[in-house]
Amino acid sequence: MDIHFDGRLPDIYTLLHAKDGEIAIEVLAQLDAHRVRGIALTDTQGLVRGSAVENTGGQLKAPVGKGILSRMFDVFGNAIDREGPPTDVQWRTVHRAPPALERRSTKSEIFETGIKVIDVLVPIERGGKAGLFGGAGVGKTVLLTEMIHNMIEHQKGISIFCGIGERCREGEELHRGMKDAGVLPNMVMVYGQMNEPPGARFRVGLAALTMAEYFRDDEHRDVLLLIDNIFRFIQAGMEVSGLMGQMPSRLGYQPTMGTELSQLEERIANTDTGAITSIQAVYVPADDLTDPSAVHTFSHLSASIVLSRKRASEGLYPAIDLLQSSSKMATQGIVGERHYLLAQEIRRTLAQYENLKDIIAMLGLEQLAPEDRKVVARARRLERFLTQPFFATEQFSGIKGKLVSLKDSLDGCERILRDEFKDYPESALYMIGAIDEAKAKAKVENPAARPGSKTEAKGDPQSADSKAKIKAEPQPKAEPKSKPEVAHAAADAHKS
């Protein structure tokens, strides 16, 4: 909306009120000597041309202090958990500068999550920024919720959850879940929901950051900042840009997208007084990682965790694409030599399996060289071992959630790569915690077989199912009985 002032124009980011304070407007541009253009942060129903507007003289403010703990707020700092306004709080503007370079900390250490695949292959930095990239319905919010559950119990600092463009259902479920888990006293939630105007969604991230900065700078505590979803922040900026009359750039995004994202991301930093560790969900439109919103977000992160629809369809949860995901922490100087070399070998094994998939699809596993069959067996077991039951999904899956230490995760991967579990069925490694659980699971699935022995157990009756599983495992010396048929089919395929 455009507002006319006879006297001095209000500054950019000034908050204006209309309809006796019911409608909040933020000034984003000064058009000429008497007019400003602003964006509504609330619903504009009832606003008419010629309405009086009051200049508050200040900017949008967020509450900070110990009184905000265990509470849920909207973008204006109003409590939305039906427990009355917060007490013992100060109010600070949401528009603040990032910390100066000389105040930033350069120390790098790993932030353990208890999720095997993340801790081993894409370790998160304490005080860094990690992004969960994925299309609709591949498990970004589930993974984020699981990280909250795992970390909040071991995290001595404060956790702040910022929902940008969230569904009301998700906000209510998270609040209830945190209350039941008993971790709400160290948590703050801030929401700008889907049904709110773009102005509110555009500023709610800054409100959450202002709260996080208070605990980092004034209380000297470590803060875990969880944002769901960064794409909705960019989308809100796109809507605001359109309303302001700016020409869109590539794919309809605002021309100022890089600047707006930087204003949010650069404030998430380590200083000499404390650290803000941030984990952010990033919706990827149409699963296209070359979309400008994803590309701009990648550059700010120390770890990028890419979720794959293909892995989700195979039931391999968390559905993380192990070859596309990366972390700046996965270097020898930070994680140590053993962890680094093991992660490299896991990636190499999985990459070889990926290259062999086309040959297996056309000719079958039997046509591979003995060494390649061993690689396939290791890769398939690694893929299954790197799945994990979540506490966040217990009610749906019926499988009890598991928290796995980094040491157990590394030991399990190392033992699989040494072929210690080559005689175990693949299903024994699926959805377990530490690797030793596979032995117990194999006994339950097939009590008669004794997997793990170096020589095949003699005289043990085995079911047809377990025989089929053992036959499917790579056994270089034994010639498969179905070879003539496979060779014939291959010859026909070649001829056609």
C-alpha positions as CSV (number, residue, x, y, z in Angstrom):
1,M,0.0,0.0,0.0
2,D,1.1,3.6,-0.7
3,I,0.8,6.1,2.2
4,H,0.9,9.9,2.0
5,F,2.7,12.0,4.7
6,D,2.5,15.8,4.8
7,G,5.5,16.1,7.1
8,R,8.8,14.1,7.4
9,L,8.7,10.7,5.8
10,P,9.3,7.7,8.1
11,D,12.5,5.7,7.6
12,I,12.8,2.4,5.8
13,Y,11.6,-0.6,8.1
14,T,9.5,1.8,10.2
15,L,6.4,0.1,11.6
16,L,3.1,1.9,10.8
17,H,-0.4,1.2,12.3
18,A,-3.8,1.5,10.7
19,K,-7.4,0.9,11.9
20,D,-6.4,1.7,15.6
21,G,-3.4,-0.7,15.6
22,E,-5.3,-3.7,14.0
23,I,-3.2,-3.5,10.8
24,A,0.6,-3.4,10.9
25,I,2.5,-2.0,7.9
26,E,6.3,-2.0,7.4
27,V,7.8,0.7,5.2
28,L,10.0,-0.8,2.4
29,A,10.4,2.2,0.0
30,Q,10.2,6.0,-0.2
31,L,8.6,6.9,-3.5
32,D,8.9,10.7,-3.4
33,A,8.9,13.6,-0.9
34,H,5.4,12.7,0.5
35,R,4.8,9.0,-0.3
36,V,6.1,5.7,1.1
37,R,5.3,2.2,0.0
38,G,4.8,-0.5,2.6
39,I,3.8,-4.2,3.0
40,A,1.1,-5.3,5.4
41,L,2.2,-7.8,8.1
42,T,-1.4,-8.6,9.1
43,D,-4.6,-9.3,7.2
44,T,-5.8,-6.1,5.4
45,Q,-9.6,-6.7,5.6
46,G,-11.5,-3.5,6.3
47,L,-8.7,-1.2,5.1
48,V,-10.0,1.5,2.7
49,R,-8.5,4.3,0.6
50,G,-8.1,7.4,2.7
51,S,-7.7,5.6,6.0
52,A,-5.6,7.3,8.7
53,V,-2.2,5.7,9.4
54,E,-0.1,6.2,12.6
55,N,3.7,6.3,12.5
56,T,4.9,4.3,15.5
57,G,8.4,5.7,15.1
58,G,10.1,2.3,15.7
59,Q,10.7,-0.9,13.9
60,L,9.2,-4.4,14.2
61,K,10.4,-5.8,17.6
62,A,10.8,-9.3,19.1
63,P,10.7,-10.2,22.8
64,V,14.0,-11.5,24.3
65,G,14.9,-12.7,27.8
66,K,14.4,-15.8,30.0
67,G,10.6,-15.2,30.0
68,I,10.3,-16.4,26.4
69,L,11.5,-20.0,27.2
70,S,8.9,-22.8,26.7
71,R,6.6,-20.3,24.8
72,M,5.3,-20.1,21.3
73,F,5.1,-16.7,19.4
74,D,4.0,-15.1,16.2
75,V,6.1,-12.5,14.2
76,F,5.0,-9.7,16.5
77,G,6.1,-11.5,19.7
78,N,2.5,-12.2,20.7
79,A,2.1,-15.5,22.6
80,I,0.0,-18.0,20.6
81,D,0.0,-20.9,23.1
82,R,-3.0,-19.6,25.1
83,E,-0.9,-19.0,28.2
84,G,-1.0,-15.2,28.4
85,P,1.6,-12.6,27.5
86,P,5.3,-13.3,28.5
87,T,6.7,-11.6,31.5
88,D,10.3,-10.6,32.3
89,V,11.2,-9.7,28.6
90,Q,12.8,-6.9,26.7
91,W,12.0,-5.9,23.2
92,R,14.6,-5.6,20.5
93,T,14.3,-4.7,16.8
94,V,14.5,-7.6,14.4
95,H,16.7,-5.7,11.9
96,R,20.2,-6.2,13.3
97,A,23.6,-6.4,11.7
98,P,25.6,-9.7,11.6
99,P,28.5,-10.0,14.0
100,A,31.7,-8.3,12.9
101,L,34.5,-10.5,11.5
102,E,36.8,-9.9,14.5
103,R,34.2,-11.3,16.8
104,R,33.7,-14.6,14.9
105,S,35.1,-17.9,16.1
106,T,37.1,-20.1,13.7
107,K,37.1,-23.3,15.8
108,S,35.7,-26.3,14.0
109,E,34.2,-29.3,15.8
110,I,31.6,-32.0,15.0
111,F,28.0,-31.9,16.2
112,E,26.9,-35.5,16.8
113,T,23.3,-36.2,15.9
114,G,22.9,-39.9,16.7
115,I,21.9,-40.6,13.1
116,K,24.3,-43.0,11.5
117,V,24.3,-41.8,7.9
118,I,24.7,-38.1,8.9
119,D,27.5,-38.6,11.5
120,V,29.5,-40.9,9.2
121,L,29.2,-39.3,5.8
122,V,27.9,-35.7,6.2
123,P,29.0,-34.6,9.7
124,I,27.4,-31.4,10.9
125,E,29.6,-28.5,12.3
126,R,29.0,-27.2,15.8
127,G,28.1,-23.6,15.1
128,G,27.6,-24.2,11.4
129,K,24.7,-24.4,9.1
130,A,23.3,-27.6,7.7
131,G,20.6,-27.8,5.0
132,L,18.1,-30.7,4.4
133,F,17.3,-30.5,0.7
134,G,14.4,-32.4,-0.8
135,G,11.1,-32.2,-2.8
136,A,7.7,-32.7,-1.3
137,G,7.1,-35.7,0.9
138,V,10.7,-37.2,1.1
139,G,11.1,-36.7,4.9
140,K,12.6,-33.2,5.6
141,T,10.4,-32.4,8.5
142,V,10.6,-35.9,9.9
143,L,14.4,-35.7,9.8
144,L,14.4,-32.3,11.4
145,T,12.0,-33.4,14.2
146,E,14.3,-36.4,14.8
147,M,17.3,-34.2,15.1
148,I,15.4,-32.0,17.6
149,H,14.5,-35.1,19.7
150,N,18.1,-36.5,19.6
151,M,19.9,-33.2,20.2
152,I,17.7,-31.4,22.7
153,E,18.3,-34.0,25.4
154,H,22.1,-33.8,25.1
155,Q,22.1,-30.1,24.2
156,K,22.8,-28.0,27.3
157,G,21.9,-24.7,25.4
158,I,18.7,-23.3,24.1
159,S,16.7,-24.6,21.1
160,I,14.7,-22.2,18.9
161,F,12.3,-23.5,16.3
162,C,11.3,-21.1,13.5
163,G,8.4,-22.2,11.3
164,I,8.2,-20.2,8.1
165,G,5.1,-21.0,6.0
166,E,4.3,-23.9,8.3
167,R,1.0,-25.8,8.4
168,C,-0.9,-25.2,11.6
169,R,-1.1,-29.0,12.1
170,E,2.8,-29.3,12.1
171,G,3.1,-26.5,14.7
172,E,0.6,-28.0,17.0
173,E,2.1,-31.5,16.7
174,L,5.6,-30.2,17.4
175,H,4.5,-28.3,20.5
176,R,2.6,-31.3,21.8
177,G,5.6,-33.6,21.1
178,M,8.1,-31.4,22.8
179,K,5.8,-31.0,25.8
180,D,5.4,-34.8,26.1
181,A,9.2,-35.3,25.8
182,G,9.7,-32.8,28.7
183,V,12.1,-30.6,26.7
184,L,9.9,-27.5,26.3
185,P,11.5,-25.6,29.2
186,N,14.6,-25.1,27.0
187,M,12.8,-24.3,23.8
188,V,11.2,-21.3,22.0
189,M,8.9,-21.6,19.0
190,V,8.2,-18.8,16.5
191,Y,5.7,-19.3,13.7
192,G,4.7,-17.4,10.6
193,Q,2.1,-19.7,9.1
194,M,0.9,-20.5,5.6
195,N,-2.3,-18.5,6.0
196,E,-0.5,-15.3,7.1
197,P,0.4,-12.5,4.6
198,P,3.8,-12.7,2.9
199,G,5.1,-9.8,5.0
200,A,4.7,-11.8,8.2
201,R,6.4,-14.9,6.7
202,F,9.2,-12.7,5.4
203,R,10.0,-11.3,8.8
204,V,9.5,-14.3,11.1
205,G,13.0,-15.7,10.5
206,L,14.5,-12.4,11.6
207,A,12.4,-12.4,14.8
208,A,13.7,-15.9,15.7
209,L,17.3,-14.8,14.9
210,T,16.9,-11.9,17.3
211,M,15.9,-14.3,20.1
212,A,18.8,-16.6,19.3
213,E,21.3,-13.7,19.3
214,Y,20.2,-12.7,22.8
215,F,21.0,-16.1,24.2
216,R,24.3,-16.2,22.3
217,D,25.5,-12.6,23.1
218,D,23.9,-11.8,26.5
219,E,23.6,-15.2,28.2
220,H,26.7,-16.7,26.5
221,R,24.9,-20.0,25.7
222,D,25.0,-22.2,22.7
223,V,21.8,-22.1,20.6
224,L,20.3,-24.7,18.2
225,L,18.3,-22.8,15.6
226,L,15.9,-25.0,13.5
227,I,14.3,-23.4,10.5
228,D,11.5,-25.1,8.5
229,N,11.4,-24.0,5.6
230,I,14.0,-21.7,4.0
231,F,12.2,-22.0,0.6
232,R,9.1,-20.5,2.1
233,F,11.2,-17.5,3.2
234,I,12.4,-17.0,-0.4
235,Q,8.9,-17.5,-1.6
236,A,7.6,-14.8,0.8
237,G,10.3,-12.5,-0.5
238,M,9.1,-13.3,-4.1
239,E,5.5,-12.3,-3.2
240,V,6.7,-9.1,-1.4
241,S,8.9,-8.2,-4.4
242,G,5.9,-8.6,-6.8
243,L,3.7,-6.4,-4.5
244,M,6.5,-3.8,-4.5
245,G,6.4,-3.8,-8.3
246,Q,9.9,-5.1,-8.9
247,M,10.6,-7.0,-12.2
248,P,11.1,-10.7,-11.5
249,S,14.4,-12.4,-12.6
250,R,15.0,-16.0,-13.7
251,L,12.1,-18.4,-13.0
252,G,10.0,-15.6,-11.4
253,Y,12.3,-15.1,-8.4
254,Q,12.9,-11.7,-7.0
255,P,16.0,-9.8,-8.2
256,T,17.1,-9.3,-4.6
257,M,16.9,-12.9,-3.6
258,G,20.7,-13.3,-2.9
259,T,20.8,-10.2,-0.7
260,E,17.6,-11.2,1.3
261,L,18.9,-14.7,2.0
262,S,22.3,-13.3,3.0
263,Q,20.7,-10.9,5.5
264,L,19.2,-14.0,7.2
265,E,22.0,-16.5,6.9
266,E,25.0,-14.2,7.8
267,R,23.5,-13.5,11.2
268,I,23.8,-17.2,12.1
269,A,27.4,-17.3,13.3
270,N,29.8,-18.4,16.0
271,T,31.3,-15.6,18.1
272,D,33.7,-15.5,21.0
273,T,30.8,-15.6,23.4
274,G,28.7,-18.5,22.0
275,A,27.5,-20.4,18.9
276,I,24.3,-20.7,16.9
277,T,24.1,-24.1,15.2
278,S,21.5,-24.0,12.5
279,I,19.7,-26.9,10.8
280,Q,17.4,-25.8,7.9
281,A,14.9,-27.6,5.8
282,V,15.0,-26.5,2.2
283,Y,12.1,-27.5,-0.2
284,V,13.4,-28.1,-3.7
285,P,10.8,-27.4,-6.3
286,A,10.2,-30.4,-8.6
287,D,13.3,-32.1,-7.1
288,D,15.5,-29.8,-9.2
289,L,18.7,-29.0,-7.4
290,T,19.6,-26.4,-10.1
291,D,16.6,-24.2,-9.1
292,P,17.9,-20.7,-8.1
293,S,16.4,-21.0,-4.5
294,A,18.5,-24.2,-3.9
295,V,21.6,-22.9,-5.6
296,H,21.6,-19.7,-3.5
297,T,21.1,-21.6,-0.3
298,F,23.9,-24.2,-1.0
299,S,26.5,-21.4,-0.8
300,H,25.8,-20.5,2.8
301,L,25.9,-24.0,4.3
302,S,28.7,-26.1,5.8
303,A,26.8,-29.4,5.3
304,S,24.2,-30.1,2.5
305,I,22.1,-33.2,3.1
306,V,20.2,-34.1,-0.1
307,L,17.1,-36.4,0.3
308,S,16.3,-38.7,-2.6
309,R,12.8,-39.7,-3.8
310,K,14.2,-42.9,-5.3
311,R,15.7,-44.1,-1.9
312,A,12.4,-43.2,-0.2
313,S,10.5,-45.3,-2.7
314,E,12.8,-48.3,-1.8
315,G,12.1,-47.8,1.9
316,L,15.6,-46.8,2.8
317,Y,15.0,-44.2,5.5
318,P,16.4,-41.7,6.2
319,A,16.2,-41.3,2.4
320,I,19.6,-39.4,2.1
321,D,21.3,-39.5,-1.3
322,L,24.8,-40.5,0.0
323,L,26.6,-39.5,-3.2
324,Q,25.0,-36.0,-3.6
325,S,25.3,-35.0,0.0
326,S,28.4,-33.3,1.2
327,S,30.0,-31.6,4.3
328,K,32.9,-29.3,4.7
329,M,33.6,-31.1,8.0
330,A,34.5,-34.4,6.3
331,T,38.2,-33.7,6.1
332,Q,41.1,-35.6,7.7
333,G,42.1,-32.7,9.9
334,I,38.7,-32.4,11.6
335,V,37.1,-35.9,11.8
336,G,40.4,-37.8,12.1
337,E,42.2,-40.2,9.7
338,R,40.2,-43.4,10.4
339,H,36.8,-41.7,10.0
340,Y,37.9,-39.9,6.8
341,L,39.4,-43.0,5.1
342,L,36.3,-45.1,6.1
343,A,33.9,-42.4,4.7
344,Q,35.9,-42.3,1.4
345,E,35.8,-46.1,1.1
346,I,32.0,-46.2,1.8
347,R,31.5,-43.5,-0.9
348,R,33.7,-45.4,-3.4
349,T,31.9,-48.7,-2.7
350,L,28.5,-47.0,-3.2
351,A,29.7,-45.2,-6.4
352,Q,30.9,-48.5,-7.9
353,Y,27.5,-50.1,-7.1
354,E,25.7,-47.2,-8.8
355,N,27.9,-47.8,-11.9
356,L,27.1,-51.5,-12.0
357,K,23.3,-51.1,-11.6
358,D,22.7,-50.8,-15.4
359,I,24.7,-54.0,-16.1
360,I,22.8,-55.9,-13.3
361,A,19.5,-54.7,-14.7
362,M,20.3,-55.9,-18.2
363,L,22.4,-59.1,-17.6
364,G,21.8,-60.0,-14.0
365,L,24.1,-60.3,-11.0
366,E,25.6,-63.6,-12.2
367,Q,27.3,-62.0,-15.2
368,L,29.4,-59.7,-13.0
369,A,33.1,-60.5,-12.2
370,P,33.6,-62.1,-8.7
371,E,35.2,-58.9,-7.4
372,D,32.3,-56.8,-8.6
373,R,29.8,-59.1,-7.0
374,K,31.6,-58.6,-3.7
375,V,31.3,-54.8,-4.1
376,V,27.6,-55.1,-4.8
377,A,27.0,-57.3,-1.7
378,R,29.0,-54.8,0.5
379,A,27.2,-51.8,-1.0
380,R,23.7,-53.3,-0.5
381,R,24.5,-54.2,3.1
382,L,25.9,-50.7,3.8
383,E,22.8,-49.1,2.4
384,R,20.6,-51.2,4.7
385,F,22.9,-50.7,7.7
386,L,22.7,-46.9,7.2
387,T,18.9,-47.0,7.6
388,Q,17.7,-46.2,11.1
389,P,14.3,-46.3,13.0
390,F,13.3,-42.9,14.3
391,F,11.8,-41.9,17.5
392,A,9.7,-39.4,15.5
393,T,8.1,-42.2,13.5
394,E,7.5,-44.8,16.2
395,Q,3.8,-44.3,16.2
396,F,3.6,-45.0,12.4
397,S,6.2,-47.8,12.0
398,G,5.8,-49.6,15.3
399,I,9.7,-49.9,15.4
400,K,11.4,-48.4,18.5
401,G,13.6,-45.5,17.7
402,K,17.4,-45.9,18.0
403,L,20.2,-43.4,18.9
404,V,23.6,-44.6,17.6
405,S,26.9,-43.2,18.7
406,L,29.5,-42.2,16.1
407,K,31.9,-45.0,17.3
408,D,29.2,-47.7,16.8
409,S,28.3,-46.3,13.4
410,L,32.0,-46.4,12.2
411,D,32.6,-49.9,13.7
412,G,29.5,-51.2,11.9
413,C,30.6,-49.8,8.5
414,E,34.1,-51.0,8.9
415,R,33.0,-54.6,9.7
416,I,30.7,-54.7,6.7
417,L,33.5,-53.5,4.4
418,R,35.7,-56.3,5.8
419,D,33.0,-58.8,4.7
420,E,32.3,-59.9,8.3
421,F,28.5,-60.0,7.6
422,K,28.7,-61.5,4.1
423,D,26.8,-64.7,5.3
424,Y,24.0,-62.7,6.9
425,P,20.8,-61.9,4.9
426,E,20.5,-58.2,3.9
427,S,17.3,-57.9,5.8
428,A,19.2,-58.5,9.1
429,L,20.9,-55.2,8.7
430,Y,17.8,-53.2,7.8
431,M,16.4,-50.7,10.4
432,I,18.8,-51.6,13.2
433,G,20.9,-49.4,15.5
434,A,24.4,-50.8,16.3
435,I,25.8,-53.6,14.1
436,D,25.6,-56.3,16.8
437,E,21.8,-56.1,16.6
438,A,22.0,-57.8,13.2
439,K,23.1,-61.1,14.8
440,A,20.1,-61.2,17.1
441,K,17.8,-60.1,14.2
442,A,19.2,-62.9,11.9
443,K,18.5,-65.5,14.6
444,V,14.9,-64.3,15.0
445,E,14.3,-64.3,11.2
446,N,16.0,-67.7,10.7
447,P,16.6,-69.6,14.0
448,A,17.9,-72.8,12.3
449,A,20.7,-71.0,10.4
450,R,23.9,-70.0,12.1
451,P,25.1,-66.9,10.2
452,G,28.5,-65.5,10.8
453,S,30.5,-68.8,10.8
454,K,33.4,-68.8,8.4
455,T,32.5,-72.3,7.0
456,E,29.0,-73.1,6.2
457,A,27.2,-74.9,9.0
458,K,26.7,-78.6,8.2
459,G,23.6,-80.6,8.9
460,D,21.6,-77.5,9.8
461,P,18.2,-77.6,8.2
462,Q,17.5,-74.4,6.3
463,S,14.3,-73.0,4.9
464,A,14.0,-72.5,1.1
465,D,13.9,-68.8,1.8
466,S,17.3,-68.7,3.6
467,K,18.8,-71.0,0.9
468,A,17.7,-68.5,-1.8
469,K,19.2,-65.6,0.2
470,I,22.6,-67.4,0.6
471,K,22.6,-68.3,-3.1
472,A,22.0,-64.7,-4.0
473,E,25.2,-63.7,-2.1
474,P,28.4,-63.4,-4.1
475,Q,30.2,-66.8,-4.1
476,P,32.9,-66.6,-6.7
477,K,33.7,-70.3,-7.0
478,A,30.3,-71.7,-7.4
479,E,28.8,-71.6,-10.9
480,P,25.2,-70.5,-10.9
481,K,22.8,-73.2,-12.3
482,S,20.8,-70.7,-14.3
483,K,23.8,-69.6,-16.4
484,P,22.7,-71.1,-19.8
485,E,19.3,-69.3,-19.6
486,V,20.9,-66.0,-18.6
487,A,23.6,-66.3,-21.3
488,H,20.8,-67.1,-23.9
489,A,18.7,-64.1,-22.7
490,A,21.8,-61.9,-22.9
491,A,22.6,-63.1,-26.4
492,D,19.0,-62.4,-27.5
493,A,19.1,-58.9,-26.0
494,H,22.4,-58.2,-27.8
495,K,20.9,-59.4,-31.1
496,S,17.8,-57.3,-30.7
